[in-house]
């Protein structure tokens, strides 16, 4: 029996290859609070967001 990760690995590899071909890649690793508990502690997550573009745009 195959696991889900094994089934989607070809798609992940293709997405990585296309990402690495791009002339510009922007990474955002902003820490995000995702859970509160009754004790007041919190769980933090770092979602990795990738944006691929062909050039830089600036605001004038």
Secondary structure, DSSP 4 states (H G I P E B T S, - for coil): ---HHHHHHHHHHHHHHHHHHSSEEEEE--EEEEEE-TTS-EEEEE--EEEEESS-----
